[in-house]
Amino acid sequence: MHGAPTDREGFAQRGQDYYETFLRAKLEPAHRGEFLYLDVETGEYELDADEVVAMERATANHPDSVFYILRVGYPASVYIGASPEVSPA
């Protein structure tokens, strides 16, 4: 799939399914917290603790790809406000 996906929910589900099936056991817990940029069509990915570095590598190596992005070991790649691991003061 090169270019923008027309079915965003389907694309996200395919990305999550690929991660669960092929990558979760391989990447967790050794890479917990790192950012994963996954090309759902090829299964190739870039992984880095720095989201910008992972994104730059992914787009340089796969300029026409659309990526499924996640943070390894977390339900979301970023949080607005306090993260679930931070307790209120």
PDB file of N, CA, C and O in Angstrom:
ATOM      1  N   MET A   1       0.853  -1.165   0.000  1.00  0.00           N
ATOM      2  CA  MET A   1       0.000   0.000   0.000  1.00  0.00           C
ATOM      3  C   MET A   1       0.894   1.222   0.000  1.00  0.00           C
ATOM      4  O   MET A   1       1.503   1.566   1.013  1.00  0.00           O
ATOM      5  N   HIS A   2       0.962   1.846  -1.103  1.00  0.00           N
ATOM      6  CA  HIS A   2       1.745   3.068  -1.180  1.00  0.00           C
ATOM      7  C   HIS A   2       0.778   4.204  -1.416  1.00  0.00           C
ATOM      8  O   HIS A   2      -0.155   4.081  -2.209  1.00  0.00           O
ATOM      9  N   GLY A   3       1.001   5.316  -0.726  1.00  0.00           N
ATOM     10  CA  GLY A   3       0.042   6.404  -0.740  1.00  0.00           C
ATOM     11  C   GLY A   3      -0.858   6.281   0.473  1.00  0.00           C
ATOM     12  O   GLY A   3      -0.705   5.369   1.285  1.00  0.00           O
ATOM     13  N   ALA A   4      -1.796   7.205   0.589  1.00  0.00           N
ATOM     14  CA  ALA A   4      -2.673   7.245   1.763  1.00  0.00           C
ATOM     15  C   ALA A   4      -3.668   6.089   1.737  1.00  0.00           C
ATOM     16  O   ALA A   4      -4.275   5.818   0.701  1.00  0.00           O
ATOM     17  N   PRO A   5      -3.839   5.411   2.858  1.00  0.00           N
ATOM     18  CA  PRO A   5      -4.841   4.342   2.904  1.00  0.00           C
ATOM     19  C   PRO A   5      -6.239   4.934   2.851  1.00  0.00           C
ATOM     20  O   PRO A   5      -6.496   5.992   3.426  1.00  0.00           O
ATOM     21  N   THR A   6      -7.140   4.252   2.160  1.00  0.00           N
ATOM     22  CA  THR A   6      -8.502   4.762   2.062  1.00  0.00           C
ATOM     23  C   THR A   6      -9.346   4.308   3.239  1.00  0.00           C
ATOM     24  O   THR A   6     -10.325   4.970   3.585  1.00  0.00           O
ATOM     25  N   ASP A   7      -8.992   3.209   3.854  1.00  0.00           N
ATOM     26  CA  ASP A   7      -9.731   2.682   4.997  1.00  0.00           C
ATOM     27  C   ASP A   7      -8.820   2.724   6.220  1.00  0.00           C
ATOM     28  O   ASP A   7      -8.088   1.771   6.485  1.00  0.00           O
ATOM     29  N   ARG A   8      -8.865   3.813   6.953  1.00  0.00           N
ATOM     30  CA  ARG A   8      -7.942   4.003   8.080  1.00  0.00           C
ATOM     31  C   ARG A   8      -8.114   2.958   9.172  1.00  0.00           C
ATOM     32  O   ARG A   8      -7.128   2.460   9.715  1.00  0.00           O
ATOM     33  N   GLU A   9      -9.351   2.624   9.496  1.00  0.00           N
ATOM     34  CA  GLU A   9      -9.572   1.623  10.544  1.00  0.00           C
ATOM     35  C   GLU A   9      -9.050   0.261  10.107  1.00  0.00           C
ATOM     36  O   GLU A   9      -8.448  -0.461  10.901  1.00  0.00           O
ATOM     37  N   GLY A  10      -9.279  -0.090   8.846  1.00  0.00           N
ATOM     38  CA  GLY A  10      -8.771  -1.355   8.322  1.00  0.00           C
ATOM     39  C   GLY A  10      -7.256  -1.382   8.305  1.00  0.00           C
ATOM     40  O   GLY A  10      -6.644  -2.402   8.621  1.00  0.00           O
ATOM     41  N   PHE A  11      -6.649  -0.259   7.934  1.00  0.00           N
ATOM     42  CA  PHE A  11      -5.196  -0.148   7.917  1.00  0.00           C
ATOM     43  C   PHE A  11      -4.637  -0.317   9.326  1.00  0.00           C
ATOM     44  O   PHE A  11      -3.675  -1.055   9.536  1.00  0.00           O
ATOM     45  N   ALA A  12      -5.247   0.372  10.287  1.00  0.00           N
ATOM     46  CA  ALA A  12      -4.791   0.273  11.682  1.00  0.00           C
ATOM     47  C   ALA A  12      -4.950  -1.147  12.203  1.00  0.00           C
ATOM     48  O   ALA A  12      -4.081  -1.642  12.921  1.00  0.00           O
ATOM     49  N   GLN A  13      -6.041  -1.803  11.853  1.00  0.00           N
ATOM     50  CA  GLN A  13      -6.255  -3.176  12.300  1.00  0.00           C
ATOM     51  C   GLN A  13      -5.212  -4.112  11.691  1.00  0.00           C
ATOM     52  O   GLN A  13      -4.698  -4.999  12.372  1.00  0.00           O
ATOM     53  N   ARG A  14      -4.903  -3.917  10.418  1.00  0.00           N
ATOM     54  CA  ARG A  14      -3.867  -4.742   9.777  1.00  0.00           C
ATOM     55  C   ARG A  14      -2.520  -4.534  10.442  1.00  0.00           C
ATOM     56  O   ARG A  14      -1.775  -5.491  10.657  1.00  0.00           O
ATOM     57  N   GLY A  15      -2.199  -3.271  10.774  1.00  0.00           N
ATOM     58  CA  GLY A  15      -0.935  -2.988  11.448  1.00  0.00           C
ATOM     59  C   GLY A  15      -0.878  -3.641  12.819  1.00  0.00           C
ATOM     60  O   GLY A  15       0.134  -4.242  13.180  1.00  0.00           O
ATOM     61  N   GLN A  16      -1.957  -3.528  13.582  1.00  0.00           N
ATOM     62  CA  GLN A  16      -1.993  -4.121  14.914  1.00  0.00           C
ATOM     63  C   GLN A  16      -1.931  -5.642  14.824  1.00  0.00           C
ATOM     64  O   GLN A  16      -1.232  -6.282  15.609  1.00  0.00           O
ATOM     65  N   ASP A  17      -2.657  -6.221  13.875  1.00  0.00           N
ATOM     66  CA  ASP A  17      -2.629  -7.672  13.691  1.00  0.00           C
ATOM     67  C   ASP A  17      -1.227  -8.155  13.337  1.00  0.00           C
ATOM     68  O   ASP A  17      -0.769  -9.172  13.859  1.00  0.00           O
ATOM     69  N   TYR A  18      -0.543  -7.431  12.451  1.00  0.00           N
ATOM     70  CA  TYR A  18       0.816  -7.817  12.063  1.00  0.00           C
ATOM     71  C   TYR A  18       1.736  -7.758  13.278  1.00  0.00           C
ATOM     72  O   TYR A  18       2.535  -8.664  13.512  1.00  0.00           O
ATOM     73  N   TYR A  19       1.612  -6.680  14.044  1.00  0.00           N
ATOM     74  CA  TYR A  19       2.428  -6.534  15.244  1.00  0.00           C
ATOM     75  C   TYR A  19       2.188  -7.688  16.215  1.00  0.00           C
ATOM     76  O   TYR A  19       3.134  -8.308  16.700  1.00  0.00           O
ATOM     77  N   GLU A  20       0.929  -7.967  16.491  1.00  0.00           N
ATOM     78  CA  GLU A  20       0.588  -9.029  17.443  1.00  0.00           C
ATOM     79  C   GLU A  20       1.093 -10.389  16.966  1.00  0.00           C
ATOM     80  O   GLU A  20       1.603 -11.173  17.767  1.00  0.00           O
ATOM     81  N   THR A  21       0.958 -10.673  15.688  1.00  0.00           N
ATOM     82  CA  THR A  21       1.309 -11.978  15.137  1.00  0.00           C
ATOM     83  C   THR A  21       2.808 -12.187  14.979  1.00  0.00           C
ATOM     84  O   THR A  21       3.324 -13.255  15.308  1.00  0.00           O
ATOM     85  N   PHE A  22       3.506 -11.178  14.481  1.00  0.00           N
ATOM     86  CA  PHE A  22       4.900 -11.371  14.093  1.00  0.00           C
ATOM     87  C   PHE A  22       5.942 -10.629  14.929  1.00  0.00           C
ATOM     88  O   PHE A  22       7.103 -11.037  14.950  1.00  0.00           O
ATOM     89  N   LEU A  23       5.565  -9.565  15.612  1.00  0.00           N
ATOM     90  CA  LEU A  23       6.586  -8.724  16.246  1.00  0.00           C
ATOM     91  C   LEU A  23       6.532  -8.640  17.763  1.00  0.00           C
ATOM     92  O   LEU A  23       7.573  -8.477  18.399  1.00  0.00           O
ATOM     93  N   ARG A  24       5.362  -8.745  18.355  1.00  0.00           N
ATOM     94  CA  ARG A  24       5.251  -8.529  19.807  1.00  0.00           C
ATOM     95  C   ARG A  24       6.229  -9.397  20.587  1.00  0.00           C
ATOM     96  O   ARG A  24       7.000  -8.875  21.392  1.00  0.00           O
ATOM     97  N   ALA A  25       6.216 -10.693  20.371  1.00  0.00           N
ATOM     98  CA  ALA A  25       7.081 -11.606  21.132  1.00  0.00           C
ATOM     99  C   ALA A  25       8.558 -11.312  20.879  1.00  0.00           C
ATOM    100  O   ALA A  25       9.399 -11.503  21.757  1.00  0.00           O
ATOM    101  N   LYS A  26       8.857 -10.850  19.684  1.00  0.00           N
ATOM    102  CA  LYS A  26      10.246 -10.549  19.320  1.00  0.00           C
ATOM    103  C   LYS A  26      10.739  -9.240  19.966  1.00  0.00           C
ATOM    104  O   LYS A  26      11.907  -9.130  20.337  1.00  0.00           O
ATOM    105  N   LEU A  27       9.852  -8.266  20.096  1.00  0.00           N
ATOM    106  CA  LEU A  27      10.271  -6.930  20.533  1.00  0.00           C
ATOM    107  C   LEU A  27      10.045  -6.627  22.015  1.00  0.00           C
ATOM    108  O   LEU A  27      10.790  -5.843  22.603  1.00  0.00           O
ATOM    109  N   GLU A  28       9.038  -7.232  22.616  1.00  0.00           N
ATOM    110  CA  GLU A  28       8.783  -6.972  24.033  1.00  0.00           C
ATOM    111  C   GLU A  28       9.467  -8.034  24.867  1.00  0.00           C
ATOM    112  O   GLU A  28       9.479  -9.179  24.417  1.00  0.00           O
ATOM    113  N   PRO A  29      10.027  -7.786  26.010  1.00  0.00           N
ATOM    114  CA  PRO A  29      10.157  -6.496  26.676  1.00  0.00           C
ATOM    115  C   PRO A  29      11.464  -5.769  26.369  1.00  0.00           C
ATOM    116  O   PRO A  29      11.681  -4.676  26.893  1.00  0.00           O
ATOM    117  N   ALA A  30      12.339  -6.332  25.544  1.00  0.00           N
ATOM    118  CA  ALA A  30      13.657  -5.734  25.296  1.00  0.00           C
ATOM    119  C   ALA A  30      13.588  -4.329  24.706  1.00  0.00           C
ATOM    120  O   ALA A  30      14.507  -3.536  24.911  1.00  0.00           O
ATOM    121  N   HIS A  31      12.529  -4.006  23.985  1.00  0.00           N
ATOM    122  CA  HIS A  31      12.426  -2.696  23.328  1.00  0.00           C
ATOM    123  C   HIS A  31      11.244  -1.886  23.845  1.00  0.00           C
ATOM    124  O   HIS A  31      10.766  -0.984  23.158  1.00  0.00           O
ATOM    125  N   ARG A  32      10.772  -2.195  25.038  1.00  0.00           N
ATOM    126  CA  ARG A  32       9.619  -1.493  25.617  1.00  0.00           C
ATOM    127  C   ARG A  32       9.877   0.010  25.622  1.00  0.00           C
ATOM    128  O   ARG A  32      10.929   0.475  26.061  1.00  0.00           O
ATOM    129  N   GLY A  33       8.899   0.754  25.129  1.00  0.00           N
ATOM    130  CA  GLY A  33       8.986   2.207  25.095  1.00  0.00           C
ATOM    131  C   GLY A  33       9.560   2.760  23.805  1.00  0.00           C
ATOM    132  O   GLY A  33       9.481   3.965  23.563  1.00  0.00           O
ATOM    133  N   GLU A  34      10.137   1.905  22.972  1.00  0.00           N
ATOM    134  CA  GLU A  34      10.682   2.382  21.705  1.00  0.00           C
ATOM    135  C   GLU A  34       9.567   2.552  20.683  1.00  0.00           C
ATOM    136  O   GLU A  34       8.510   1.933  20.800  1.00  0.00           O
ATOM    137  N   PHE A  35       9.804   3.386  19.690  1.00  0.00           N
ATOM    138  CA  PHE A  35       8.819   3.678  18.662  1.00  0.00           C
ATOM    139  C   PHE A  35       9.050   2.792  17.452  1.00  0.00           C
ATOM    140  O   PHE A  35      10.175   2.648  16.973  1.00  0.00           O
ATOM    141  N   LEU A  36       7.970   2.203  16.967  1.00  0.00           N
ATOM    142  CA  LEU A  36       8.002   1.293  15.831  1.00  0.00           C
ATOM    143  C   LEU A  36       7.258   1.926  14.672  1.00  0.00           C
ATOM    144  O   LEU A  36       6.101   2.322  14.812  1.00  0.00           O
ATOM    145  N   TYR A  37       7.917   2.023  13.531  1.00  0.00           N
ATOM    146  CA  TYR A  37       7.301   2.471  12.284  1.00  0.00           C
ATOM    147  C   TYR A  37       7.263   1.267  11.373  1.00  0.00           C
ATOM    148  O   TYR A  37       8.298   0.834  10.866  1.00  0.00           O
ATOM    149  N   LEU A  38       6.065   0.715  11.156  1.00  0.00           N
ATOM    150  CA  LEU A  38       5.881  -0.531  10.435  1.00  0.00           C
ATOM    151  C   LEU A  38       5.252  -0.289   9.066  1.00  0.00           C
ATOM    152  O   LEU A  38       4.196   0.335   8.959  1.00  0.00           O
ATOM    153  N   ASP A  39       5.911  -0.788   8.021  1.00  0.00           N
ATOM    154  CA  ASP A  39       5.331  -0.814   6.687  1.00  0.00           C
ATOM    155  C   ASP A  39       4.466  -2.066   6.637  1.00  0.00           C
ATOM    156  O   ASP A  39       4.996  -3.173   6.531  1.00  0.00           O
ATOM    157  N   VAL A  40       3.167  -1.917   6.711  1.00  0.00           N
ATOM    158  CA  VAL A  40       2.238  -3.044   6.813  1.00  0.00           C
ATOM    159  C   VAL A  40       2.298  -3.925   5.570  1.00  0.00           C
ATOM    160  O   VAL A  40       2.068  -5.131   5.657  1.00  0.00           O
ATOM    161  N   GLU A  41       2.602  -3.343   4.424  1.00  0.00           N
ATOM    162  CA  GLU A  41       2.647  -4.109   3.181  1.00  0.00           C
ATOM    163  C   GLU A  41       3.848  -5.042   3.120  1.00  0.00           C
ATOM    164  O   GLU A  41       3.731  -6.165   2.629  1.00  0.00           O
ATOM    165  N   THR A  42       4.999  -4.598   3.609  1.00  0.00           N
ATOM    166  CA  THR A  42       6.226  -5.391   3.482  1.00  0.00           C
ATOM    167  C   THR A  42       6.638  -6.069   4.782  1.00  0.00           C
ATOM    168  O   THR A  42       7.388  -7.045   4.758  1.00  0.00           O
ATOM    169  N   GLY A  43       6.158  -5.567   5.917  1.00  0.00           N
ATOM    170  CA  GLY A  43       6.582  -6.084   7.214  1.00  0.00           C
ATOM    171  C   GLY A  43       7.896  -5.490   7.684  1.00  0.00           C
ATOM    172  O   GLY A  43       8.364  -5.814   8.776  1.00  0.00           O
ATOM    173  N   GLU A  44       8.496  -4.632   6.886  1.00  0.00           N
ATOM    174  CA  GLU A  44       9.742  -3.976   7.293  1.00  0.00           C
ATOM    175  C   GLU A  44       9.409  -2.869   8.284  1.00  0.00           C
ATOM    176  O   GLU A  44       8.337  -2.266   8.228  1.00  0.00           O
ATOM    177  N   TYR A  45      10.349  -2.615   9.192  1.00  0.00           N
ATOM    178  CA  TYR A  45      10.085  -1.610  10.213  1.00  0.00           C
ATOM    179  C   TYR A  45      11.376  -0.942  10.664  1.00  0.00           C
ATOM    180  O   TYR A  45      12.480  -1.446  10.456  1.00  0.00           O
ATOM    181  N   GLU A  46      11.192   0.191  11.277  1.00  0.00           N
ATOM    182  CA  GLU A  46      12.271   0.916  11.941  1.00  0.00           C
ATOM    183  C   GLU A  46      11.870   1.066  13.395  1.00  0.00           C
ATOM    184  O   GLU A  46      10.697   1.256  13.716  1.00  0.00           O
ATOM    185  N   LEU A  47      12.854   0.977  14.262  1.00  0.00           N
ATOM    186  CA  LEU A  47      12.629   0.991  15.701  1.00  0.00           C
ATOM    187  C   LEU A  47      13.692   1.861  16.341  1.00  0.00           C
ATOM    188  O   LEU A  47      14.877   1.725  16.038  1.00  0.00           O
ATOM    189  N   ASP A  48      13.269   2.769  17.239  1.00  0.00           N
ATOM    190  CA  ASP A  48      14.239   3.610  17.940  1.00  0.00           C
ATOM    191  C   ASP A  48      13.579   4.197  19.178  1.00  0.00           C
ATOM    192  O   ASP A  48      12.362   4.383  19.210  1.00  0.00           O
ATOM    193  N   ALA A  49      14.374   4.488  20.191  1.00  0.00           N
ATOM    194  CA  ALA A  49      13.876   5.135  21.404  1.00  0.00           C
ATOM    195  C   ALA A  49      13.444   6.571  21.118  1.00  0.00           C
ATOM    196  O   ALA A  49      12.598   7.123  21.822  1.00  0.00           O
ATOM    197  N   ASP A  50      14.025   7.167  20.089  1.00  0.00           N
ATOM    198  CA  ASP A  50      13.690   8.528  19.679  1.00  0.00           C
ATOM    199  C   ASP A  50      12.718   8.447  18.500  1.00  0.00           C
ATOM    200  O   ASP A  50      13.075   7.946  17.434  1.00  0.00           O
ATOM    201  N   GLU A  51      11.498   8.939  18.690  1.00  0.00           N
ATOM    202  CA  GLU A  51      10.481   8.828  17.644  1.00  0.00           C
ATOM    203  C   GLU A  51      10.902   9.510  16.350  1.00  0.00           C
ATOM    204  O   GLU A  51      10.627   9.001  15.263  1.00  0.00           O
ATOM    205  N   VAL A  52      11.560  10.647  16.455  1.00  0.00           N
ATOM    206  CA  VAL A  52      11.978  11.380  15.256  1.00  0.00           C
ATOM    207  C   VAL A  52      13.020  10.572  14.483  1.00  0.00           C
ATOM    208  O   VAL A  52      12.968  10.520  13.254  1.00  0.00           O
ATOM    209  N   VAL A  53      13.947   9.955  15.170  1.00  0.00           N
ATOM    210  CA  VAL A  53      14.971   9.136  14.515  1.00  0.00           C
ATOM    211  C   VAL A  53      14.315   7.957  13.791  1.00  0.00           C
ATOM    212  O   VAL A  53      14.659   7.668  12.645  1.00  0.00           O
ATOM    213  N   ALA A  54      13.384   7.282  14.445  1.00  0.00           N
ATOM    214  CA  ALA A  54      12.686   6.154  13.824  1.00  0.00           C
ATOM    215  C   ALA A  54      11.928   6.619  12.586  1.00  0.00           C
ATOM    216  O   ALA A  54      11.970   5.954  11.551  1.00  0.00           O
ATOM    217  N   MET A  55      11.239   7.748  12.679  1.00  0.00           N
ATOM    218  CA  MET A  55      10.481   8.284  11.559  1.00  0.00           C
ATOM    219  C   MET A  55      11.389   8.676  10.399  1.00  0.00           C
ATOM    220  O   MET A  55      11.088   8.373   9.244  1.00  0.00           O
ATOM    221  N   GLU A  56      12.495   9.347  10.701  1.00  0.00           N
ATOM    222  CA  GLU A  56      13.409   9.770   9.639  1.00  0.00           C
ATOM    223  C   GLU A  56      14.014   8.570   8.916  1.00  0.00           C
ATOM    224  O   GLU A  56      14.128   8.575   7.690  1.00  0.00           O
ATOM    225  N   ARG A  57      14.401   7.542   9.672  1.00  0.00           N
ATOM    226  CA  ARG A  57      14.946   6.338   9.050  1.00  0.00           C
ATOM    227  C   ARG A  57      13.893   5.636   8.198  1.00  0.00           C
ATOM    228  O   ARG A  57      14.174   5.200   7.082  1.00  0.00           O
ATOM    229  N   ALA A  58      12.677   5.533   8.735  1.00  0.00           N
ATOM    230  CA  ALA A  58      11.596   4.859   8.010  1.00  0.00           C
ATOM    231  C   ALA A  58      11.290   5.570   6.698  1.00  0.00           C
ATOM    232  O   ALA A  58      11.182   4.926   5.654  1.00  0.00           O
ATOM    233  N   THR A  59      11.153   6.877   6.741  1.00  0.00           N
ATOM    234  CA  THR A  59      10.806   7.609   5.519  1.00  0.00           C
ATOM    235  C   THR A  59      11.973   7.671   4.545  1.00  0.00           C
ATOM    236  O   THR A  59      11.754   7.749   3.336  1.00  0.00           O
ATOM    237  N   ALA A  60      13.199   7.637   5.036  1.00  0.00           N
ATOM    238  CA  ALA A  60      14.364   7.610   4.137  1.00  0.00           C
ATOM    239  C   ALA A  60      14.474   6.260   3.434  1.00  0.00           C
ATOM    240  O   ALA A  60      14.775   6.200   2.242  1.00  0.00           O
ATOM    241  N   ASN A  61      14.229   5.181   4.172  1.00  0.00           N
ATOM    242  CA  ASN A  61      14.360   3.836   3.605  1.00  0.00           C
ATOM    243  C   ASN A  61      13.140   3.403   2.801  1.00  0.00           C
ATOM    244  O   ASN A  61      13.249   2.545   1.925  1.00  0.00           O
ATOM    245  N   HIS A  62      11.979   3.987   3.089  1.00  0.00           N
ATOM    246  CA  HIS A  62      10.730   3.601   2.430  1.00  0.00           C
ATOM    247  C   HIS A  62       9.928   4.866   2.120  1.00  0.00           C
ATOM    248  O   HIS A  62       8.878   5.088   2.722  1.00  0.00           O
ATOM    249  N   PRO A  63      10.404   5.693   1.193  1.00  0.00           N
ATOM    250  CA  PRO A  63       9.784   7.008   0.987  1.00  0.00           C
ATOM    251  C   PRO A  63       8.330   6.977   0.507  1.00  0.00           C
ATOM    252  O   PRO A  63       7.609   7.955   0.704  1.00  0.00           O
ATOM    253  N   ASP A  64       7.888   5.899  -0.106  1.00  0.00           N
ATOM    254  CA  ASP A  64       6.517   5.849  -0.615  1.00  0.00           C
ATOM    255  C   ASP A  64       5.561   5.088   0.293  1.00  0.00           C
ATOM    256  O   ASP A  64       4.401   4.882  -0.062  1.00  0.00           O
ATOM    257  N   SER A  65       6.031   4.675   1.447  1.00  0.00           N
ATOM    258  CA  SER A  65       5.213   3.849   2.337  1.00  0.00           C
ATOM    259  C   SER A  65       4.377   4.696   3.293  1.00  0.00           C
ATOM    260  O   SER A  65       4.703   5.841   3.605  1.00  0.00           O
ATOM    261  N   VAL A  66       3.290   4.083   3.739  1.00  0.00           N
ATOM    262  CA  VAL A  66       2.467   4.631   4.810  1.00  0.00           C
ATOM    263  C   VAL A  66       2.725   3.721   6.007  1.00  0.00           C
ATOM    264  O   VAL A  66       2.699   2.498   5.868  1.00  0.00           O
ATOM    265  N   PHE A  67       2.972   4.294   7.171  1.00  0.00           N
ATOM    266  CA  PHE A  67       3.402   3.507   8.320  1.00  0.00           C
ATOM    267  C   PHE A  67       2.338   3.392   9.397  1.00  0.00           C
ATOM    268  O   PHE A  67       1.589   4.328   9.676  1.00  0.00           O
ATOM    269  N   TYR A  68       2.302   2.214   9.986  1.00  0.00           N
ATOM    270  CA  TYR A  68       1.559   1.993  11.216  1.00  0.00           C
ATOM    271  C   TYR A  68       2.566   2.271  12.325  1.00  0.00           C
ATOM    272  O   TYR A  68       3.646   1.681  12.345  1.00  0.00           O
ATOM    273  N   ILE A  69       2.221   3.161  13.240  1.00  0.00           N
ATOM    274  CA  ILE A  69       3.167   3.611  14.267  1.00  0.00           C
ATOM    275  C   ILE A  69       2.650   3.207  15.631  1.00  0.00           C
ATOM    276  O   ILE A  69       1.475   3.389  15.948  1.00  0.00           O
ATOM    277  N   LEU A  70       3.546   2.655  16.434  1.00  0.00           N
ATOM    278  CA  LEU A  70       3.173   2.350  17.808  1.00  0.00           C
ATOM    279  C   LEU A  70       4.391   2.441  18.706  1.00  0.00           C
ATOM    280  O   LEU A  70       5.533   2.451  18.246  1.00  0.00           O
ATOM    281  N   ARG A  71       4.120   2.507  19.972  1.00  0.00           N
ATOM    282  CA  ARG A  71       5.170   2.492  20.987  1.00  0.00           C
ATOM    283  C   ARG A  71       5.132   1.109  21.615  1.00  0.00           C
ATOM    284  O   ARG A  71       4.116   0.697  22.175  1.00  0.00           O
ATOM    285  N   VAL A  72       6.233   0.409  21.520  1.00  0.00           N
ATOM    286  CA  VAL A  72       6.309  -0.985  21.966  1.00  0.00           C
ATOM    287  C   VAL A  72       5.950  -1.084  23.446  1.00  0.00           C
ATOM    288  O   VAL A  72       6.546  -0.413  24.288  1.00  0.00           O
ATOM    289  N   GLY A  73       4.965  -1.932  23.749  1.00  0.00           N
ATOM    290  CA  GLY A  73       4.561  -2.176  25.126  1.00  0.00           C
ATOM    291  C   GLY A  73       3.549  -1.201  25.683  1.00  0.00           C
ATOM    292  O   GLY A  73       3.216  -1.275  26.865  1.00  0.00           O
ATOM    293  N   TYR A  74       3.046  -0.280  24.860  1.00  0.00           N
ATOM    294  CA  TYR A  74       2.085   0.729  25.312  1.00  0.00           C
ATOM    295  C   TYR A  74       0.845   0.683  24.424  1.00  0.00           C
ATOM    296  O   TYR A  74       0.942   0.335  23.247  1.00  0.00           O
ATOM    297  N   PRO A  75      -0.320   1.031  24.972  1.00  0.00           N
ATOM    298  CA  PRO A  75      -1.534   1.028  24.159  1.00  0.00           C
ATOM    299  C   PRO A  75      -1.614   2.199  23.176  1.00  0.00           C
ATOM    300  O   PRO A  75      -2.410   2.157  22.238  1.00  0.00           O
ATOM    301  N   ALA A  76      -0.802   3.248  23.378  1.00  0.00           N
ATOM    302  CA  ALA A  76      -0.779   4.395  22.478  1.00  0.00           C
ATOM    303  C   ALA A  76       0.655   4.883  22.349  1.00  0.00           C
ATOM    304  O   ALA A  76       1.461   4.697  23.261  1.00  0.00           O
ATOM    305  N   SER A  77       0.978   5.511  21.216  1.00  0.00           N
ATOM    306  CA  SER A  77       2.352   5.965  21.039  1.00  0.00           C
ATOM    307  C   SER A  77       2.647   7.224  21.841  1.00  0.00           C
ATOM    308  O   SER A  77       3.780   7.425  22.278  1.00  0.00           O
ATOM    309  N   VAL A  78       1.643   8.077  22.041  1.00  0.00           N
ATOM    310  CA  VAL A  78       1.822   9.286  22.853  1.00  0.00           C
ATOM    311  C   VAL A  78       0.571   9.527  23.687  1.00  0.00           C
ATOM    312  O   VAL A  78      -0.502   9.012  23.372  1.00  0.00           O
ATOM    313  N   TYR A  79       0.709  10.297  24.735  1.00  0.00           N
ATOM    314  CA  TYR A  79      -0.409  10.658  25.602  1.00  0.00           C
ATOM    315  C   TYR A  79      -0.499  12.169  25.684  1.00  0.00           C
ATOM    316  O   TYR A  79       0.516  12.865  25.655  1.00  0.00           O
ATOM    317  N   ILE A  80      -1.693  12.661  25.785  1.00  0.00           N
ATOM    318  CA  ILE A  80      -1.914  14.078  26.029  1.00  0.00           C
ATOM    319  C   ILE A  80      -2.223  14.198  27.511  1.00  0.00           C
ATOM    320  O   ILE A  80      -3.158  13.565  28.002  1.00  0.00           O
ATOM    321  N   GLY A  81      -1.465  14.985  28.211  1.00  0.00           N
ATOM    322  CA  GLY A  81      -1.617  15.058  29.664  1.00  0.00           C
ATOM    323  C   GLY A  81      -0.695  14.034  30.308  1.00  0.00           C
ATOM    324  O   GLY A  81       0.309  13.636  29.717  1.00  0.00           O
ATOM    325  N   ALA A  82      -1.031  13.616  31.500  1.00  0.00           N
ATOM    326  CA  ALA A  82      -0.188  12.675  32.237  1.00  0.00           C
ATOM    327  C   ALA A  82      -0.269  11.294  31.622  1.00  0.00           C
ATOM    328  O   ALA A  82      -1.335  10.864  31.182  1.00  0.00           O
ATOM    329  N   SER A  83       0.859  10.598  31.590  1.00  0.00           N
ATOM    330  CA  SER A  83       0.855   9.224  31.100  1.00  0.00           C
ATOM    331  C   SER A  83       0.278   8.318  32.178  1.00  0.00           C
ATOM    332  O   SER A  83       0.230   8.713  33.342  1.00  0.00           O
ATOM    333  N   PRO A  84      -0.160   7.122  31.825  1.00  0.00           N
ATOM    334  CA  PRO A  84      -0.752   6.232  32.828  1.00  0.00           C
ATOM    335  C   PRO A  84       0.229   5.805  33.915  1.00  0.00           C
ATOM    336  O   PRO A  84      -0.196   5.321  34.964  1.00  0.00           O
ATOM    337  N   GLU A  85       1.523   5.973  33.689  1.00  0.00           N
ATOM    338  CA  GLU A  85       2.512   5.566  34.682  1.00  0.00           C
ATOM    339  C   GLU A  85       2.814   6.674  35.690  1.00  0.00           C
ATOM    340  O   GLU A  85       3.513   6.447  36.678  1.00  0.00           O
ATOM    341  N   VAL A  86       2.293   7.856  35.440  1.00  0.00           N
ATOM    342  CA  VAL A  86       2.553   8.998  36.331  1.00  0.00           C
ATOM    343  C   VAL A  86       1.368   9.162  37.263  1.00  0.00           C
ATOM    344  O   VAL A  86       0.230   9.296  36.813  1.00  0.00           O
ATOM    345  N   SER A  87       1.634   9.151  38.563  1.00  0.00           N
ATOM    346  CA  SER A  87       0.540   9.344  39.512  1.00  0.00           C
ATOM    347  C   SER A  87       0.378  10.828  39.796  1.00  0.00           C
ATOM    348  O   SER A  87       1.361  11.569  39.788  1.00  0.00           O
ATOM    349  N   PRO A  88      -0.865  11.280  40.050  1.00  0.00           N
ATOM    350  CA  PRO A  88      -1.085  12.695  40.337  1.00  0.00           C
ATOM    351  C   PRO A  88      -0.389  13.121  41.633  1.00  0.00           C
ATOM    352  O   PRO A  88      -0.230  12.325  42.558  1.00  0.00           O
ATOM    353  N   ALA A  89       0.012  14.361  41.680  1.00  0.00           N
ATOM    354  CA  ALA A  89       0.715  14.893  42.848  1.00  0.00           C
ATOM    355  C   ALA A  89      -0.227  15.171  43.988  1.00  0.00           C
ATOM    356  O   ALA A  89       0.204  15.623  45.049  1.00  0.00           O
TER     357      ALA A  89
END
